């Protein structure tokens, strides 16, 4: 019987993936995996614990991009500091910008924080197309899922119906999650729904949950807080009785901890991204909302 085991195992069918998908962010990878199901093999180029503005452009990422049928990017210049040279070196025409296999998730969502008037480097790391952190709102995630399904359908027409069905189900569940969580936050008194953030990355989160962002610890996006600016933020905290400093896990925590202590409040550290492949996008969003709600 033991001698037969190896030949039998060799006869078992190996999983066949119609598409090889690469996503720049783990939350995008989680969405793509749920849309594609068994028909796709998905990889994230970054970790949920690193700032997506400054990913490590490792040579191994070039190999991943070279093999991809579809590339899903966040867009709005979030990856501009590291993705373009990797994409160029991948020599993969299928996923170059403008090709059918290049999916810009930002094209599917309602954008917030679009600058008015001219911008320059003195304003810090301002994104001219709008704030790029839309994946912190599950309503945006729902729209991205539908866009991803359309791209998968073009690349793999025989499974188009499956992709559309998966995306529609995911979008419906994310919209329902958004509504339920909004109702939970609405039960918190408005005067307690005020926060200070570190980086201006929670714009979509506070818009979704009805929370008011009163100040940022960075004086300008990407610029470390100076003592003078921290003192000014502390005055805002005291005048508006703010009890929560909120930030994603990859930003420096010392200043937030200090101000939270002075305000007799809390530092709410939010997960950076879905812990792909073990965590779904919906679970990630629930964890983000729970971390903020616990602080409030």
N, C-alpha and C positions, 0 to 999 in steps of 0.2 A: 504493500500500500504506500509506503514512504517513497519507493522508487518512482511511483506514478505522480507524485505531488508536483515535481518540477515541470514535467511536460504539460500537466493540466494547467498550471499557472501561466505557462507560456502561451496557451491557447486562449486565455481570457482576453477580451478586447480592451485595449488601452483607451483612455479618454481622448476624444478627438475634439479639438477646439477649432471652430470656424474662424475665429478672429484672435489675433494677439493685440492686446490693448495696453497702452502705457498712459498713465495719468501723472500730471505734475504734482498733485497733492493727494494725500491719503483719503481725504473726504470725497474727492472726485473719483478715486479708484473704487471706493465703497459703493458709490452710486452706479458706476459703470458695471461693477460686478453683479449688482442686483438686477440691473436692466438686462445684462447679457446672459446671466445664469450659466448653465453648463456649456453654452456655446462659445464662451470667451475665456481667455486666460488674461488676467489683469495684473499689472505691476504698478506700484507707485514709485516715483523717482525720489520722493522725500519722505522723511519721518514725521509723525505727528508731533514730535517733541522739538522740532527745529523751526526757526523763523523762515517762512517760505520766501522772504525777500532775499535771503542769503544762503541758498542751498550750496552744498559742496559739489562742484562740477567734476565728479570723478569720471575717469575714462570708462569705467564699467557702465555708466549711464549711456554712453555713446553706443555700446553694443545693444543695450535694450531698445534704444530708439531705432537702430538699424533694422531690427527684427519686427518692429511694430507695423500692424495694418492700420491702426487708429491711434492718434495722440489726442488726449483730452487735456486742454490747458485752462487755467483760470481766466487768463486775459487781463486787460486793463493794466498791463505792464507790471503785474505782480512778479512775474518770473524773468523780467527783462535783464536782471543782473547776472543771470547764469544760464538760461535756456538757449538763447540764440546761437552761441558758438557750438554748443553740443548738437543742436539740431542741424547746423551746417555740416559738422563733421560726421554726422550719421550717414550722410549720402543716401538718404531714403526719400525718394521723390513722393512716396505715398502720403507722407505726413508733414511735408513742408507747408508753410503758411500759404493759404489759398488753395491747397489741394483738398480732395474729397475726404482724406483721412485726417485732416486737421480740424479739431472741434474746439472752438472758442466758447467756453461756457458762459462768459459774460454777455454774449449775444442774446441769451434767452431770458435775462432777468431785468427787473425794473431797477435802474441805477440810482444811487444816492450819492451825495457829496461830489457832484460834478462842479468843478471850479467855474466861477464866473469871471471873465476877463483873462488877460494874459498871466502866465505863471513863469517863474524863474527859479533857479536853484536856491536863492536866498529864502524861499518859502519852505525849504526842506523837501522831504520826499513826497511831494504832492503828485497824485496820479491825474493826468489831464483828462482822462476819459471818465473818471468817477472813482469812488471808493471801491477797492477790489475785494473787500472782505464779505461778499454777499452770501457765502456758504454758511454763515452763522444764522441765517434765516431759513427755516425749512420750506417756506413758500418759494424761495429761490431754488432750493434743492429740487423741489418738485418740477419746476420749469426746466432745470438742467437735465433731469432724467428724461423728459420728453425729447429734448434736443439730441441727447446721446442716442436715443432709440432711432431717430431718423438717420443719424450718421451710420449706425450699425446696419440699418436696413439697406442703405446704399452700398455698403461694403459687402454685405452678405444677404442678397435678396431672398434666398430660400427660407431664411429664418426671420424675415421681416415681421410677420404677424406675432411671433413669439416675443420679439423685442418690444413691439408696441404694447402688447398685453402686459408685459412685466413693468414697463415704464408707467402705464396708466394706473396700474395697481399701486405702484410705489408713490406716484404723485398724489393719488387720493389719500393714501395713508399719511403722507407728510402734511397735506393740507389739514387733515383732521387733527393731527398732532399739534399743528400750529394754533388752531382754534382752541383746543383744550387747554394748552399751556397759557395762551393769552388770557383766558378766563381765570386761571389760577392766579396769575400775577395781578389781575384787576382787583382781586380781593385784598391785596396789600394796599394800605392807605397811600395816596399820591405823595404825601410829604415824605414817606419812607422809600419811595421809588426814585431816589436821586442818587447818582453815582459819579465818582471821578474815575477816569480810565487812565492807563499809562500811555498807550499808543492809540491813535484814532482808528482802531480796528473793530470797534463794537457798534458801529453806526447802524448796521442792519439788525443787529440783535436788539438794541434798545428801541428801534422803530417797531419791530415785531412785538415786543413784550410791553410796550407802553411805559418804558423806563426813561427818565430824563438824565442825559449826560450833561453835567454842569461845568466840567473842566477836564483838561488832559495834563498829565504830568510832563509829557514832552511839550516844550514851548512851540515847536513845529515838528511835523512828522519826521521821525528818524533822528531828531536832535536830542541828545541827552539833557535831562533837566538841570538847570543851574540852581544854585542856592537861592538866588533872588526869585526865580520862577516858582520854586517849591514854596517859598514863603508866601507868595501871592496866592497859590492854590490853597494853602492852609487857611488863609483868610476867607476864601470862598467856601471852604468846607465848614468853617465855623459859622459864617453868616447864614448859610443855607441848611445847617444842621445835617450835613451829609455823613452817613455812617459806613459807607462801603467804598473801598477802592477796588476796582475790578480790572483784571488784566489776564492775558493768556500766559501760559506757563513758561514760554521761552523769553519773556522780557524780564529785565532785572527787578528783583523783588524788594531790595533794601529800602528804597524810598517809599514804596507803597506801605510796607510794614510800619515804617516810622510814622507816616501820616495817619494810618489807621489807628495806631496806638495813641497818638495825640488827640484824635477825634473820639477815642473810646469806641471805636467801631471795628470793622473787620476787613481783612484783605481777602477778596474772592479770587482765587486762582483758577482760571478756566482751562479745560483741556484744549490743546492746540489744534488737534484734528482727529478724525476717526482713527482708532488704533487698528488700521487695516493690516491683515485680512481677517482678524478675529472679531472685529466690532463693526456693526452696520452703521450707516450714516444716521439713521433714526436714533439709535442708542446713543451715539455721540452727541447729537443735538439735545437729547433728554439730559445727558450728563452735564452739558454746558448750562442749560436752564436751571438744573437743580443746584449747581454750584453757585450760581448768581442768587437764586431764590434763598438758599441757606444763609447767604450773607445778609440779604435784606431782612 
